[in-house]
Amino acid sequence: MTVFLAAFDEMEMFFNGPMRSGIVLDSQALLNAGYRNFQEKLAQTLTSHYMGTWECPQFLARRNKMAFDVDNFQGETIIPRYLISRSFSGENLAEILEEFRLPPEVRPLRGMHASTHTEEFTEEADSMPFPAKFRLEKLDIYLYDYGYASCLIRGKVVALRDMTLEEYRAAVEYISSSLPDYTELFQSTIAKVAKVIPPEYIILSFHGNQPLRSALWPNTSLRQHIGELFWVHRIFSIRCKTDEEFESQKETCRALAYSARNDTLTDIAMTPGLAIYPGNGNSCVVYKEDTPDWNVARLRSVIRAKNVFYAALQDVDRDLFYLNNELSLRRDNRDMASIERQMQYTADCLARTGFIKSVYDDYDNQLDPQSIGIWDHLRVTWIMGDMFRAIDQKTAMLDKVYDRLAQRLQSLQSRRISQLIVAFIAIALVTMVLDLVGVVPKLNTGDGGGIGMTLPVIVLAFALGAATLLALRHSKPKK
């Protein structure tokens, strides 16, 4: 048996998971008002009220004024990479964990057989000591303006006995299943941000009594399981001291990653002394200790962003499916108010879909070459092309539904206008006929004179005027 991690040795490890935040901001209004100034003020407000380090993404401009250069800085996206982040480390981390009665170490209760990759729910397994524990060193929580959040947990896996590579991977996977224990902390952070954001910049919020500015489809997935992790992506980080160790671990640690397409599980690093294996659920980076930290961090940075987009697009795909299904089953198409609500839900869903896709498309335009390589590799490995095709198909279907609703509404409006016009004209004609036969009394001016045909003319003018106003009102295009 080859020992990968000896007893009481430790190895760096990262866990990343996306979640819903239940708050959507008006990005257009923020851009017009100055997005970065808003972020800086938001960070200052949160810092003055709550513990932890609150930060917004900073764009570090260069002295030579170039947007891209031979360094670790990337370009500036139209919508900032995230809205705000909250970090805990050192004493802050210990304090917040104590406040929420959370352990500083993750040590699952169940044991694991050394010869398998899966947990064994037997009394024998329960009696075995778990082979490793995870000690938290830093916790970052990121919030995005389109309804999602993300956590990045950094720490050390400490071996409690000698472990093979297979045992180490299985132990880390099992440890990640305990991270939902920190859900209450995630939810608390999201609620704090939602509380201090000015209402005029909020389109949608499921926190407290904040007003909704959007008639977004009430069954949207954005309101469900706020602050709960969708999944946890494990990022193995292997540090090597020598060239020989790096070459050895570079080949060995490839087995730590996992890909639904094994043909894509290759080293995509562009610089010497670094090996990167992006995968499904498990990814791995092997590096020499003299490699700059920012170069090593690119894998987890891209995975964090990609995970959030994947979760958001998955929700969009689900919402599009159920909204299409609900609209196709509705039978109350004779109610104009109901049709208008359906059209508003449809327009909101299409706008949300278009916004997320545009933010996604812009994101990789501002990445450095190494990050672009990881970004494109993950798109293939996670088979995201199928997801985008499914979304495009459902969007096309919803566009057709919207057109049908618009035609139906126009038809109902035209029918309503026609009925009203006929009714008013009929009243006017009846009044004129009755006047001709002498049934309608003539109006007197007070001096004994008669006005004659004045009353029918007044009724007819009123009828035509009312019909015209109603026609203008109902033919006004809906926004």
N, C-alpha and C positions, 0 to 999 in steps of 0.2 A: 504494500500500500504506500503510495507516494503522498507525503504530507504536503499540503498546500499552505495551510496556516497552522503553525504550531500552537500548543496550549499557551494561553495568556498573551499571545501576540495579537496585534490589532491591525485593522485595515480600514482605510477611508471608504465611506459609502454615502451615496445620495439617493433620496427617494423624492419623486415628484408625482403630484396628483392634481387633476383639475376638479373644479366643483362649480355649482351655480351660485351667483351672488344675489339674485333677485332684484337687481337694480340696474336700469338702463338709462344712460345719460344722453342728453341732446348734444351730440358731438359737433353738429353744425354751429349751434349757438356758442359752444365753447371755442371753436376755431375763430369765430368772428370776434369773440370777446378777448381772445388771447389764451390759448390752451395752457401754455407753460406757466404763465403768470398765475392762472387759476390753480394749477398743480402745486406751485410753490406756496401759495396762501393756504391751500388745503393741508399741506404737510405741516406748516407752521401751526395751524389751528389744532390739528390732531396731536402734535407734539406737546402743546401746552395743556392738553386735557388728559391725555392717556400715555401710559408707559410704552416703552419700546422705541425703536428707531424708525421714524416715518420718513420715507424718501420717495421722490419722483424720478423718473429716468432723466438723466442729464445728457444733453448733446454737447460734447466737448469740441468746440470749434478750434481749428488749427490756426497758427500764426500765419501760415502761408495761404490761408483762405480756401484751400482745396477741400472739396467735399469728401474725397477719398484719397488716402495716402498709405504708405508702407508702414502701418502701425496697427494697433488693435482697435482703433475707433471705427465705427461704422457710420453709414449715412443716416440721415434723419427721415423717419417715416412721416407721412402726412398726419395720421393719428398716432400719438406717442405709443411706444411699445406696451406700456401699461399705465393705468391711472395713478396708482399709489401703491407703495409696498410698506410692510411692517416687519421689522426684523428683531429677533431676540437672540442674544448670546451672552455668555458669562453670567454676571449677577442678574441681569434682566431676565434671562432665560430661567434661571433658578427661581426667581420671584414669581414669574407668571405661571410656571408649572405648579408651584406651591399654591397659588391662588386658585387654580382650577383642580387641585388635588390630582395632578398627573405625575407619573414617575419620570425621573430624568433618564431612566434606562428602560428599554423595551426588552422584556425577557418572557417569551411565550411560555405558557404552562405546560403544554403538551410536548412530549418527546418526539423523536424521529429516529427511525431505524437507520443505521449507518449505510445499509446496502440499498436504500431506495431513495427516490426523489420526492416521494409523497408522504403525507402524514399517515400514521397508523392509529386508528381509533381503537386500540386494544389496551387492556390493563398493563400489559408488558411495556407498551410504548409510553403510557402515562407515568410509569415508575422510572423510566430512563431520564437522566438529566438532559436538558436541552443543550446542544453543543455550543451555542454562542449567545451573546447578548448584544444589543445595540445601545450605545451611549450617545445621547443627543449632545451636539455642540452648537448648532445654530438652526434657527427656524425662521424661514422667510414666507410671508403671505403676500401675494400679489393680487390686485384687483384691476379689472378691465372695464371699460365703459360700455360694453355691449352685453352685460348680464352674467359675467363669469369671473371666477377667481382661481387661484392656483397656490399650492404650497410647495416649497422646496426644503427638505429636511436634510441637514448635513450632520454626520457623526462618524463614529468608529464602531466597527464590528469587532468584538473581543471574543476570541476563541476560548472556550472553557475546557477544551481538550483538543488533541490533534485532529485536524480535519482534512479530508481530501477535497479536491476541487469540486466534485459532485456534491459532497456534503455541505460545503460552504455555500454553493449556489442555492441548494435546497433550504438551508437555514435562513439565508437572506430573504428568499421568497416567502417563507413562513413568517418572518419578522414583519414584513410589509403588511401582512394581514391584520396586524394589531394597530396600525396607524389610524384607523377610524376612531380610536379612543380619544383622539385630539379634536374631534368634530366640534365640541362645545367652544373650544378656543377659536377655531376658524369662524364659527357663527358669530361669536362675540366681536371679532375684528370687523367682519362685514357690517354688522349692525352699527358699530361706531362710525364707520365711514358714511353709511347711509344717513345717519343722524345729523351730520354736520354739513352735508352738501346742500347748497341753497336750492329751494324747491323749483326755482325757475329753470334750473338745468336738469331736472329729473323728468324723463318721459314716462318711466314705469318704475314703481317701487312696491315691493311686498313687505316693507318694514314699517311697523307702527301705523300711524294714520296719515302717512304722506299721500298727497293727492296724485291721481293718475291723469296725465295729460294726453294719454293715448287710449283709444278704444280697442287696444290689442285683443286678439281672440282670447276669451276668458279661459279656455282650456289649454293655453300655452304651457309648455314644459318649464318655462322660466320660473314659475311659482312653486315648483315641486322640489323637495329635498334640498333646500338651500343650505350651503355649507357642508354638504356631505360629499365625500370623495367618490368620483366615478370609478376610478381605479388608481393603482399606484405603479408607476414606472420605476424600475430599479436601475440605477446607473452605477455600475461597478467601476471603481477608480483604483488602478494598480500602479503604485509608484516603484520605480526601479533605480538602483544606485549605480549600476555599471552597465556597459554596453552588452556584456554577456548575459546579464540578468534580463535586460530589456529584450534581447533577441529570443531568449527562452520563453519569457512570459508572454511575449507578443503572440506566439503561436499557441501556447497553452491556454491563455485566457480567452481566446476566441470562443471556447466552449461555454463561457459564462453568458454570452449573449444568445438571443433566440430570435429566429426570423421565420415567418410563415413561408418565406421563399429562401431556401438555403443558398440558392445561387447568388443572392444579393448580399450575403453575410461575408463581406470582405473588408479589408482595411482600406479606408478612404482618406487617411491622413495625407496631407500635402507636404509636411515638413519632417525631417529626420528626427528620431528620438521620440516619436509619437505614433500611436496606433489607435484608430477609432473604429469601433464596430457598432453602428446603430442597428437596433433590432426591435422586435415586438415585445413589450413588457420588460425585457432585459436588454440593456446596452452596456458597452464596456469601453473604457479608455485606458490604455497602457502608456506610460510616459516615463522618461528619465527625469530625475529630480531637478535638473537644471533647465527644464522646459518652463517657459513663462506661464504663470498661473492663468492669464487671460487666454492663452492658447488651449490649455486643458479645459477651461470653463466653457468653451464654445459648444461642446456636445450637450451639456446640461442646459445651457441657455436656449439652444434651438429646440431641444426636446420639450422644455417648459412651454415655449410659445406654440409649438406644434400640437401639444396635448390639449391646450385650451381651444385652439381652432378646431381640432378633431371633435371635442366634446360639443362645441357650439354648432358645428355643421351636422353632427349626429342629431342634435335636438331640432335643428331646422328641418332636416329630412323627415323626422317623425311628425313635427307640427304640420308640414306641408301635406303629408299623407292623410292625417286625421282631419285636417280642415277640408281637403278635397273630398274625403269620404262623407263628412257631415253635410257639406253643401249639396252633394249629389243626392242625399236622402231627404232633404228638406222639401216639404209640401206646402209651406205657407208663402207661396210666391205671389199671392194676391194682396199681401200687406206691404204697402210701400215703405213703411217705417222699418219693417223686418228686412226688406231687400237692401235698404240703405245701410243697416247695421252689418249685413253680410258683406256688402261692398267695402265697408270701412275695415272689417277684419281682414278681408282679402288684401286690400291695399297695404295695411300695416305689415302683414306677413311677407308680402313681396318686397316691401321696403327694407325690412329686417334682413331678409335673405340677400338682397343686393348689397346692403351695407357690409355685412360680414364678409362676403366674397370680395368686395373691393378692398377691404382692410387686409385680407389674406393675400390678395394679388400684389398689394403695395409692399408688404412686409419683406419679401425676399429681394425686392429691388434695391434695398438698402443694406444688404448683407455683404460681408467680406467673402472672398472665394472659398475659404474653408467652410464657413457656415452655409454657403449656398450648396456646397457638396453634400453636407449633412442633411439640409432641408430637402433637396431633391431625392436623396437616397431614402429618406423616411417616407416621402410621398409614394415611392414605388413599394417599399417594404410594407407599409401600412395599407397598401392597395387603395389609396385615396381617390384614384381616378374613377373607380366605380361609384364612390360616394358622390363625386361632383356630377357624374352623368345622371345618377338617380335624382339629385336635386334639380338639375336642369330639366329633366322630364316632368317632374312634379310642378316645377315653376311654369312650364309651358301649359300644363293642364289647368293650373290655377288662373293663368292669364285668360284662357278660354272661358273659364267659369265667370271671371270678372266681366268679360265682354257680354256673356249671356245675361248676367244680372243687369248690366247697364241697358241692354236692349229691352229686357223685361220691364225695368223701371221706366224707361222712355215710353214704352207701349202703354203702361198703366197711367202715366202722366197725360199722354195724349187722349186716352179714353176719358180720364177724369175731366180734362179741359173741355172735351167735346160735350160731355154730359152737362157740365155747368153752363156752357154757352147756349145749348139747346134749351135748358131750363129757363135761363134769363130771357132769352128771346121769346119763348112761349109765353112767359108772364107779360112781357111787353105787348105781344100781339093780342092776347086775351083782353088786356086793358084797352087797347085801341078799338077792338070789336065792340066791347061793351059801351065804349064812349059813342061809337057811331050809332048804336041802336038806342042811345039815350039813357042807358042804365047808370053810367058814371056821372055824378053831379059835376057841374062846372064850378070852378073856383071863382069866388068873387073878389074883386079888388078893394071893396069897401065903399065905392062911389056908385054902386049899382051896375057897373059894367061887368061883362063876363070875359073870362080868359079863353074860353073855347077849347082848343086842342092842347092846352098847356100841360095838363096832367099826364096824358099818354106820352107826350114828348119827354117829360121829365122821367117817367118810368123807363122809357126806351133808352134814354141817355144813361140812366143809372145802370141798366142791365148791360149795355155794351161796355161801359166803363169798368164795371165789376168783372166782366168776362175778360177784358184786356189785362187787368191787374193780375187775375188768377193765372192767366196764360203766361205772363212774364214771370211770375213766382215759380210756377211748376216747371217752366222750361229752363230755369237758371241751372247751369252745369254744377254738379256736385263735386266738391273738392275732396 
